[in-house]
């Protein structure tokens, strides 16, 4: 109800014939930024993903300028998986702080199927993009809560440590990084969902 009331005020102001009447893109000091009110940030909004038995890809859920493409290899079993994927620029998913550097982006994958996904080691690549990615810094990725992965094939009794990789820097003139996917050879934990944590150093 509030959103429609705000729009009505703007329309009436425009009808009054004033040259200085606020528009949908004008932000008047002390008033609501209507462009943000009508197009709220999409961070932490669940996105449905179907995981195909032959492998495939999905888009990173957009959040504060973050996006990209996650390619996944072929699952080891002929199962159909449904995921809910969310992203955030704050630690809404309860993972530890990185051992060094500053965490700048998170992605949570919630497995909605009755089967626990495991993937072949297909050597697929992922890409992450954001205007703030700079060649002045290097970046790493930590993934928490895999049951096993291509860095930990036989979990000890305490479980596998987080998957970790230095993913490098964006090429000059770009704001994207392409890196080996942590899903290569990964197996999900039945009770814990993987959280991807991108870190700037």
C-alpha positions in Angstrom: 0.0 0.0 0.0 2.8 2.4 0.8 4.6 1.9 -2.5 1.4 2.9 -4.5 0.8 6.0 -2.3 4.3 7.3 -3.0 3.8 6.9 -6.8 0.5 8.8 -6.6 2.2 11.7 -5.0 4.8 11.9 -7.8 2.2 11.8 -10.5 0.1 14.5 -8.9 3.2 16.7 -8.5 3.9 16.3 -12.2 0.4 17.3 -13.1 0.7 20.5 -11.2 2.8 21.9 -14.1 5.8 22.8 -12.0 9.1 22.7 -14.0 10.9 21.6 -10.9 8.5 18.8 -10.0 10.4 15.6 -8.9 10.5 12.7 -11.3 11.1 9.0 -10.7 14.9 9.6 -11.1 15.2 12.8 -9.1 16.3 12.5 -5.5 15.1 15.6 -3.5 17.0 16.1 -0.2 14.9 14.8 2.7 12.7 12.6 0.5 12.6 8.9 -0.4 14.8 7.7 -3.3 11.9 6.3 -5.4 14.2 4.5 -7.9 15.5 2.3 -5.0 12.0 2.0 -3.5 10.6 0.6 -6.7 13.7 -1.5 -7.6 14.9 -3.0 -4.3 18.3 -4.7 -4.0 18.1 -8.3 -5.0 20.7 -9.5 -2.5 19.8 -12.5 -0.4 16.8 -13.3 -2.7 16.5 -17.0 -3.4 17.0 -18.0 -7.1 15.7 -21.4 -8.3 18.2 -23.5 -10.3 17.7 -26.9 -12.0 20.8 -29.0 -12.1 20.9 -31.1 -15.3 22.3 -34.7 -15.4 24.5 -33.7 -18.3 26.1 -30.7 -16.6 25.3 -27.1 -17.4 25.6 -23.6 -15.9 23.6 -21.0 -14.0 24.0 -17.2 -13.3 25.3 -15.9 -10.1 22.3 -14.2 -8.3 22.8 -10.4 -8.8 23.7 -8.4 -5.7 25.3 -5.0 -5.5 26.8 -5.3 -9.0 28.0 -8.9 -8.5 27.1 -11.4 -11.2 28.8 -14.1 -13.2 28.4 -17.6 -14.5 28.8 -20.9 -12.6 29.5 -23.9 -14.8 29.0 -27.3 -13.1 30.3 -30.6 -14.4 28.2 -33.7 -14.9 26.8 -35.2 -11.7 28.0 -38.7 -10.9 24.4 -40.1 -10.8 21.5 -39.6 -13.2 19.6 -37.6 -10.8 17.7 -34.3 -11.1 18.7 -31.7 -8.5 16.9 -28.5 -7.5 18.9 -25.8 -5.8 18.0 -22.5 -4.2 20.9 -20.1 -4.6 21.4 -16.8 -2.7 24.1 -14.2 -2.7 25.1 -11.4 -0.3 27.8 -8.9 0.4 27.5 -9.5 4.1 28.0 -12.7 6.1 24.4 -13.8 6.3 25.3 -17.5 6.1 27.3 -18.0 9.3 30.8 -18.9 8.0 34.0 -17.9 9.7 36.1 -14.9 8.7 38.7 -15.8 6.1 42.2 -16.5 7.5 43.5 -13.4 5.7 42.1 -10.6 3.6 38.6 -9.2 3.6 35.5 -11.2 2.5 33.6 -9.2 -0.1 30.9 -11.5 -1.5 29.1 -14.7 -0.5 27.0 -17.3 -2.3 24.9 -20.0 -0.6 23.7 -23.1 -2.4 20.8 -24.9 -0.8 20.1 -28.4 -2.1 16.4 -28.9 -2.4 16.5 -32.5 -3.8 16.3 -35.7 -1.8 19.7 -36.8 -3.3 23.0 -35.4 -2.2 24.9 -34.1 -5.3 28.3 -35.4 -6.2 30.0 -34.2 -9.4 32.6 -35.6 -11.8 36.0 -33.8 -12.0 35.2 -32.2 -15.3 37.6 -29.3 -15.2 34.9 -26.7 -15.7 35.5 -23.0 -15.2 33.5 -20.3 -13.4 33.5 -16.5 -13.9 32.7 -13.8 -11.3 32.2 -10.1 -12.2 32.0 -6.9 -10.2 33.1 -3.3 -10.9 35.1 -3.3 -7.8 37.4 -6.2 -8.8 40.7 -4.5 -9.4 44.1 -5.7 -10.7 45.7 -3.9 -7.8 44.4 -6.8 -5.6 44.5 -10.5 -5.8 41.5 -12.7 -4.8 40.8 -16.1 -3.3 37.8 -18.3 -2.9 36.9 -20.4 0.2 34.0 -22.9 0.0 32.7 -24.3 3.3 30.7 -27.4 4.0 31.6 -29.8 1.1 31.6 -33.4 2.2 34.6 -34.0 0.0 36.2 -32.3 -3.0 39.1 -32.5 -5.4 41.4 -31.2 -2.6 40.1 -33.7 0.0 39.1 -37.1 -1.4 39.0 -39.1 1.7 37.6 -37.0 4.6 39.2 -37.5 8.0 36.9 -38.2 10.9 36.7 -34.4 11.5 35.6 -33.8 7.9 37.3 -32.0 5.1 38.7 -28.5 5.6 37.2 -25.7 3.6 38.1 -25.8 -0.2 40.5 -23.0 -1.0 42.0 -21.5 -4.1 43.8 -18.4 -5.1 41.8 -17.2 -8.1 44.1 -14.4 -9.2 43.4 -10.9 -10.5 41.2 -9.5 -13.2 42.9 -8.7 -16.4 43.7 -5.0 -16.9 40.7 -3.2 -18.3 38.3 -5.9 -17.0 36.4 -6.5 -13.8 36.0 -10.3 -14.1 38.0 -13.4 -13.0 37.7 -16.8 -14.5 38.8 -19.7 -12.3 38.5 -23.5 -11.8 35.2 -24.4 -10.3 35.1 -25.8 -6.8 32.3 -28.1 -8.0 34.8 -30.2 -9.9 34.9 -33.5 -8.0 32.8 -32.1 -5.1 30.3 -34.0 -3.0 27.7 -32.1 -0.9 27.1 -32.7 2.8 23.6 -34.0 3.5 23.1 -31.6 6.5 25.2 -28.6 5.6 24.9 -26.3 2.5 28.0 -25.0 0.7 28.9 -21.3 1.2 31.2 -19.6 -1.2 33.2 -16.8 0.2 35.2 -14.5 -2.1 38.1 -12.7 -0.5 40.1 -9.6 -1.5 43.8 -9.4 -0.5 
